Amino acid sequence: MKLFDLHGKTALVTGGNRGLGGGMAEGLAEAGADIAIVQRSAEETEVAQSIRQLGRKCQTFSFDLADFNKISELVQKVEKEFGQIDILVNNAGVQRRSPSESFSEQDWDLVMDVNAKSVFFLCQAVGRKMIERGYGKIINIASLLSFQGGLNVPAYAAGKGAVAQFTKSLSNEWASKNVNVNAIAPGYMSTDMNTALINDDTRNRQILERIPAGRWGKPEDMAGAAVFLASHASDYVNGEIITVDGGWMGR
């Protein structure tokens, strides 16, 4: 089990205050990591309290990920508080649904800025430090829509497709520098982002019929994959997109 031990490591988790980010943050903390949560709100949630109850250090940093020019400042603040960032989990994201023929430029720019552009530049800012130290783990959160087109979510599909591709690109450059860059592609998860789908009886039924596991995923279902990719157990895993989807992609 030493392969999965994260004691002495610090993980920065964007959107780690709830949902999938919260599930991964708590899983990393259970494996021993201290957690820096990045979220838009300055208000702390039960996730931070739960992590501290595990005996881990946890601090919340309020930051708008669309503010690219200040990403380096964010990294400096986290490093000042924790010393260094060993693990980066790029989880935060937004969703806008609309038929493609009426999808607005404003919604397109927002989704692409938060879901793709900010992810790349956070990888860049943290990755520089990891390269200098000769060690680091970067976990980007992709999606089933990194592989499929979806319905009424053209910007989300484009953004998550980009995340999958630059995860591979960064891995090609940084694997030799002992920095592992991989991604997790969650399936249909029971989170706030999918409330509309869950409440739509027809779409909910159609989705469940396609999932071999027969249920929507839960935030805690992401923890195992996150701990694996954050730990020494994945030291020879590079550029992979691991699906956590109840079997959706295998059907």
Beta strands, then each sheet from edge to edge (+ up, - down):
strand 1: 10-14
strand 2: 34-39
strand 3: 58-62
strand 4: 87-90
strand 5: 136-141
strand 6: 179-186
strand 7: 241-244
sheet 1: 3+ 2+ 1+ 4+ 5+ 6+ 7+
end
